[in-house]
């Protein structure tokens, strides 16, 4: 989870430090309204297993969903954004958690892939994320398209690793 730039951190780690741990417990270390932007790629609740056998922690348990987004909402400053990837087949659970936390759905992003990440009934050539608004953020001066190209990262660090070039395009909302 990328918590963006910190305006004020009370009783917690300093900005630009990678924190590893339970996201709800980690976020509780931060004061309310501490962050300008949150980008998160949570488990999709898909029981994921990569072609090489790697798995994603907490990908079969949704009990973290509402508490995590409640904490994200709390640590975000007023009138700001969160971008959250999600599992399309569990969209109802994600949307319910976002709304319960207080977020408004402000946009939808689709990242097209040149390769299928999975093949079942269809070939899945995309990743999706929602742009979630807390309050009424101002419109950005430069708007990005809602369909963006994906560049394969090689997934060396994580089985569902996102490429930096994709994430940096979203940075305009921070």
C-alpha positions as CSV (number, residue, x, y, z in Angstrom):
1,X,0.0,0.0,0.0
2,X,1.4,3.4,-1.0
3,X,0.3,6.0,1.5
4,X,1.6,8.9,-0.6
5,X,3.2,12.0,0.8
6,X,2.7,12.6,4.5
7,X,1.8,16.0,5.8
8,X,2.0,15.0,9.4
9,X,2.8,11.8,11.1
10,X,2.1,11.4,14.8
11,X,3.5,8.5,16.6
12,X,4.5,6.6,13.5
13,X,7.2,6.0,11.0
14,X,8.7,8.7,8.8
15,X,7.7,9.3,5.1
16,X,9.4,7.4,2.3
17,X,9.9,4.3,4.4
18,X,8.6,0.9,3.4
19,X,6.4,-0.6,6.1
20,X,5.6,-4.2,6.3
21,X,2.8,-5.6,8.4
22,X,-0.9,-5.8,8.8
23,X,-2.2,-2.7,6.9
24,X,-4.9,-1.9,9.5
25,X,-2.4,-2.1,12.4
26,X,0.2,-0.1,10.5
27,X,-2.3,2.7,9.5
28,X,-3.4,3.0,13.1
29,X,0.1,4.4,13.9
30,X,-0.8,7.5,11.8
31,X,-2.9,10.4,12.7
32,X,-6.2,11.2,10.9
33,X,-5.8,13.3,7.8
34,X,-2.1,12.5,7.4
35,X,-1.9,11.6,3.7
36,X,-2.6,13.3,0.5
37,X,-3.2,10.2,-1.6
38,X,-3.4,6.4,-1.2
39,X,-2.7,3.9,-3.9
40,X,-3.5,0.3,-2.9
41,X,-3.3,-3.1,-4.6
42,X,-5.0,-5.3,-2.1
43,X,-5.6,-9.0,-2.4
44,X,-8.4,-9.6,-5.0
45,X,-10.2,-12.4,-3.0
46,X,-9.4,-14.7,-5.9
47,X,-7.5,-17.5,-4.2
48,X,-4.7,-16.5,-6.6
49,X,-1.9,-18.9,-7.5
50,X,0.6,-17.8,-10.1
51,X,2.0,-20.1,-12.9
52,X,5.1,-20.7,-10.7
53,X,3.0,-21.5,-7.6
54,X,3.3,-18.2,-5.7
55,X,0.3,-17.0,-3.7
56,X,-1.0,-13.7,-2.3
57,X,-1.5,-13.5,1.4
58,X,-5.1,-13.0,2.6
59,X,-6.5,-13.6,-0.8
60,X,-9.2,-16.0,0.4
61,X,-10.4,-14.0,3.4
62,X,-12.4,-10.8,3.1
63,X,-12.6,-9.9,6.8
64,X,-9.8,-7.3,6.3
65,X,-11.7,-5.4,3.6
66,X,-14.0,-3.0,5.6
67,X,-11.5,-2.3,8.4
68,X,-8.7,-1.6,5.9
69,X,-10.7,0.9,3.8
70,X,-12.1,2.5,7.0
71,X,-8.5,3.2,8.1
72,X,-7.5,4.4,4.6
73,X,-10.4,6.9,4.7
74,X,-9.4,8.0,8.2
75,X,-5.7,8.7,7.3
76,X,-6.6,10.5,4.0
77,X,-6.8,14.3,4.2
78,X,-10.1,15.9,3.3
79,X,-10.9,16.3,-0.4
80,X,-8.4,13.7,-1.6
81,X,-8.2,10.5,-3.6
82,X,-7.5,6.8,-3.2
83,X,-6.9,4.5,-6.1
84,X,-7.6,0.9,-5.4
85,X,-7.1,-2.1,-7.6
86,X,-9.7,-4.8,-7.0
87,X,-10.9,-8.2,-8.1
88,X,-13.7,-7.7,-10.7
89,X,-15.4,-11.0,-9.6
90,X,-15.7,-9.6,-6.1
91,X,-16.5,-6.0,-7.1
92,X,-19.6,-6.0,-4.9
93,X,-17.6,-6.7,-1.8
94,X,-15.0,-4.0,-2.6
95,X,-17.6,-1.4,-3.5
96,X,-19.6,-2.1,-0.3
97,X,-16.4,-1.7,1.7
98,X,-15.4,1.6,-0.1
99,X,-18.9,3.1,0.4
100,X,-19.1,1.9,4.0
101,X,-15.9,3.7,4.7
102,X,-17.3,6.9,3.2
103,X,-15.7,6.9,-0.3
104,X,-17.5,8.1,-3.4
105,X,-16.7,6.3,-6.7
106,X,-15.2,9.0,-8.9
107,X,-13.8,7.1,-11.8
108,X,-12.7,3.7,-13.2
109,X,-9.3,2.9,-14.6
110,X,-8.6,0.0,-17.0
111,X,-5.0,-1.0,-17.8
112,X,-4.7,-3.0,-21.0
113,X,-2.2,-5.9,-21.2
114,X,-0.7,-7.3,-24.4
115,X,-0.8,-10.8,-22.8
116,X,-3.6,-12.6,-20.9
117,X,-3.0,-12.8,-17.1
118,X,-5.4,-15.7,-17.0
119,X,-7.7,-17.7,-19.4
120,X,-11.0,-19.1,-18.4
121,X,-14.2,-18.2,-20.2
122,X,-12.3,-15.2,-21.6
123,X,-8.7,-14.1,-22.0
124,X,-8.1,-11.5,-19.3
125,X,-6.1,-8.7,-20.9
126,X,-6.6,-6.0,-18.3
127,X,-6.4,-4.8,-14.7
128,X,-8.9,-2.5,-13.2
129,X,-8.8,0.1,-10.4
130,X,-11.3,2.6,-9.0
131,X,-10.6,6.2,-8.3
132,X,-12.2,6.8,-4.9
133,X,-12.9,10.3,-3.6
134,X,-13.0,11.5,0.0
135,X,-15.0,14.7,0.1
136,X,-14.9,16.9,-3.0
137,X,-11.3,16.9,-4.3
138,X,-10.5,19.6,-6.9
139,X,-10.2,18.5,-10.5
140,X,-6.6,17.9,-11.5
141,X,-5.1,20.3,-14.0
142,X,-4.1,17.4,-16.3
143,X,-6.5,14.5,-16.6
144,X,-5.2,11.1,-17.4
145,X,-7.2,8.8,-19.7
146,X,-9.3,6.1,-18.1
147,X,-7.7,3.4,-20.3
148,X,-3.9,3.1,-20.0
149,X,-1.4,0.7,-21.4
150,X,0.3,-1.8,-19.2
151,X,3.9,-2.8,-19.4
152,X,4.9,-6.2,-18.0
153,X,7.1,-6.0,-15.0
154,X,8.3,-9.6,-15.0
155,X,6.6,-10.1,-11.6
156,X,10.0,-10.8,-9.9
157,X,9.2,-9.2,-6.6
158,X,5.5,-10.2,-6.3
159,X,3.2,-12.5,-8.2
160,X,0.9,-9.7,-9.2
161,X,3.5,-6.9,-9.3
162,X,2.4,-3.6,-10.9
163,X,4.8,-1.8,-13.3
164,X,6.1,1.5,-12.0
165,X,5.2,3.3,-15.3
166,X,1.5,2.4,-14.7
167,X,1.6,3.7,-11.2
168,X,3.5,6.9,-12.0
169,X,0.7,7.9,-14.4
170,X,-1.7,7.9,-11.5
171,X,0.7,10.1,-9.4
172,X,-1.0,13.3,-10.7
173,X,-3.8,12.7,-8.2
174,X,-1.4,13.0,-5.2
